[in-house]
Amino acid sequence: MILPIALTIAATCFGLALLLNLWSLFRADNPGDKILALDTMVVNIIALIVIYGIAFGTGVFFEAAMLFAMMGFVSTVAFCRYILRGNIIE
Protein backbone atom coordinates (compact mmCIF):
# COMPACT_ATOMS: atom_id res chain seq x y z
CA MET A 1 0.00 0.00 0.00
CA ILE A 2 2.80 2.42 0.81
CA LEU A 3 5.04 1.35 -2.09
CA PRO A 4 3.06 3.20 -4.82
CA ILE A 5 3.11 6.37 -2.75
CA ALA A 6 6.86 6.10 -2.19
CA LEU A 7 7.46 5.43 -5.89
CA THR A 8 5.35 8.44 -6.86
CA ILE A 9 7.26 10.70 -4.48
CA ALA A 10 10.61 9.36 -5.72
CA ALA A 11 9.62 9.78 -9.38
CA THR A 12 8.48 13.33 -8.67
CA CYS A 13 11.75 14.18 -6.93
CA PHE A 14 13.88 12.72 -9.71
CA GLY A 15 11.74 14.43 -12.35
CA LEU A 16 12.23 17.76 -10.58
CA ALA A 17 15.97 17.10 -10.35
CA LEU A 18 15.98 16.35 -14.08
CA LEU A 19 14.32 19.68 -14.83
CA LEU A 20 16.80 21.52 -12.59
CA ASN A 21 19.69 19.81 -14.38
CA LEU A 22 18.23 20.90 -17.71
CA TRP A 23 18.10 24.46 -16.42
CA SER A 24 21.70 24.11 -15.22
CA LEU A 25 22.71 22.79 -18.65
CA PHE A 26 21.35 25.85 -20.42
CA ARG A 27 22.81 28.20 -17.82
CA ALA A 28 26.35 26.74 -17.84
CA ASP A 29 29.11 28.78 -19.40
CA ASN A 30 32.03 26.40 -19.83
CA PRO A 31 31.94 22.93 -21.39
CA GLY A 32 32.95 21.18 -18.16
CA ASP A 33 29.80 22.38 -16.40
CA LYS A 34 27.69 21.28 -19.36
CA ILE A 35 29.22 17.80 -19.31
CA LEU A 36 28.61 17.56 -15.57
CA ALA A 37 24.96 18.59 -16.03
CA LEU A 38 24.50 16.02 -18.81
CA ASP A 39 26.07 13.27 -16.71
CA THR A 40 23.84 14.12 -13.78
CA MET A 41 20.83 14.05 -16.10
CA VAL A 42 21.83 10.54 -17.17
CA VAL A 43 21.94 9.43 -13.53
CA ASN A 44 18.48 10.91 -12.92
CA ILE A 45 17.06 9.21 -16.01
CA ILE A 46 18.51 5.88 -14.88
CA ALA A 47 16.85 6.37 -11.49
CA LEU A 48 13.50 7.10 -13.18
CA ILE A 49 13.80 3.98 -15.34
CA VAL A 50 14.53 1.85 -12.25
CA ILE A 51 11.55 3.39 -10.43
CA TYR A 52 9.28 2.54 -13.34
CA GLY A 53 10.72 -0.98 -13.36
CA ILE A 54 9.82 -1.38 -9.70
CA ALA A 55 6.36 0.08 -10.27
CA PHE A 56 5.52 -2.22 -13.20
CA GLY A 57 7.37 -5.25 -11.81
CA THR A 58 9.20 -6.17 -15.01
CA GLY A 59 12.89 -6.80 -15.60
CA VAL A 60 12.92 -5.08 -18.97
CA PHE A 61 13.28 -1.66 -17.37
CA PHE A 62 16.33 -2.80 -15.40
CA GLU A 63 18.03 -4.01 -18.57
CA ALA A 64 17.21 -0.71 -20.24
CA ALA A 65 18.67 1.15 -17.26
CA MET A 66 21.89 -0.88 -17.54
CA LEU A 67 22.20 -0.12 -21.26
CA PHE A 68 21.50 3.55 -20.64
CA ALA A 69 24.17 3.62 -17.89
CA MET A 70 26.77 2.11 -20.21
CA MET A 71 25.95 4.57 -22.99
CA GLY A 72 26.01 7.47 -20.53
CA PHE A 73 29.44 6.47 -19.23
CA VAL A 74 30.92 6.11 -22.72
CA SER A 75 29.47 9.43 -23.88
CA THR A 76 30.80 11.24 -20.79
CA VAL A 77 34.28 9.84 -21.37
CA ALA A 78 34.11 10.78 -25.05
CA PHE A 79 33.03 14.36 -24.26
CA CYS A 80 35.81 14.76 -21.71
CA ARG A 81 38.45 13.41 -24.08
CA TYR A 82 37.22 15.76 -26.79
CA ILE A 83 37.50 18.76 -24.49
CA LEU A 84 40.92 17.78 -23.12
CA ARG A 85 42.59 16.66 -26.36
CA GLY A 86 40.48 17.95 -29.22
CA ASN A 87 39.84 14.47 -30.62
CA ILE A 88 38.21 11.30 -29.38
CA ILE A 89 40.16 8.58 -31.19
CA GLU A 90 43.92 8.81 -31.48
HUHU-V936726 format. One record per pair of residues at least 24 apart in sequence whose C-alpha atoms are under 10 Angstrom apart, sorted by the first residue. I is the first residue (numbers start at 1). J is the second residue. D is the distance in whole Angstrom. If there is no record, write none. Layout:
BEGIN
i=I j=J d=D
i=I j=J d=D
END
This chain:
BEGIN
i=3 j=54 d=9
i=3 j=55 d=8
i=4 j=54 d=10
i=4 j=55 d=7
i=6 j=51 d=10
i=7 j=48 d=10
i=7 j=51 d=6
i=7 j=52 d=8
i=7 j=54 d=8
i=7 j=55 d=7
i=8 j=51 d=9
i=8 j=52 d=10
i=8 j=55 d=9
i=10 j=47 d=9
i=10 j=48 d=8
i=10 j=51 d=8
i=11 j=44 d=10
i=11 j=45 d=10
i=11 j=47 d=8
i=11 j=48 d=6
i=11 j=49 d=9
i=11 j=50 d=10
i=11 j=51 d=7
i=11 j=52 d=8
i=12 j=48 d=9
i=13 j=44 d=10
i=13 j=48 d=10
i=14 j=41 d=10
i=14 j=43 d=10
i=14 j=44 d=6
i=14 j=45 d=8
i=14 j=46 d=10
i=14 j=47 d=7
i=14 j=48 d=7
i=14 j=51 d=10
i=15 j=41 d=10
i=15 j=44 d=8
i=15 j=45 d=8
i=15 j=47 d=10
i=15 j=48 d=8
i=16 j=44 d=10
i=17 j=41 d=8
i=17 j=44 d=7
i=17 j=45 d=10
i=18 j=42 d=9
i=18 j=43 d=9
i=18 j=44 d=6
i=18 j=45 d=7
i=18 j=48 d=10
i=19 j=44 d=10
i=31 j=79 d=9
i=31 j=80 d=9
i=31 j=83 d=8
i=32 j=79 d=9
i=32 j=80 d=8
i=32 j=83 d=8
i=32 j=84 d=10
i=35 j=75 d=10
i=35 j=76 d=7
i=35 j=77 d=10
i=35 j=79 d=7
i=35 j=80 d=8
i=35 j=83 d=10
i=36 j=76 d=8
i=36 j=80 d=10
i=38 j=72 d=9
i=38 j=75 d=10
i=38 j=76 d=8
i=39 j=69 d=10
i=39 j=72 d=7
i=39 j=73 d=8
i=39 j=75 d=9
i=39 j=76 d=7
i=40 j=72 d=10
i=41 j=72 d=9
i=42 j=68 d=8
i=42 j=69 d=7
i=42 j=71 d=9
i=42 j=72 d=6
i=42 j=73 d=9
i=42 j=76 d=10
i=43 j=68 d=9
i=43 j=69 d=8
i=43 j=72 d=8
i=43 j=73 d=10
i=45 j=69 d=9
i=46 j=72 d=10
END
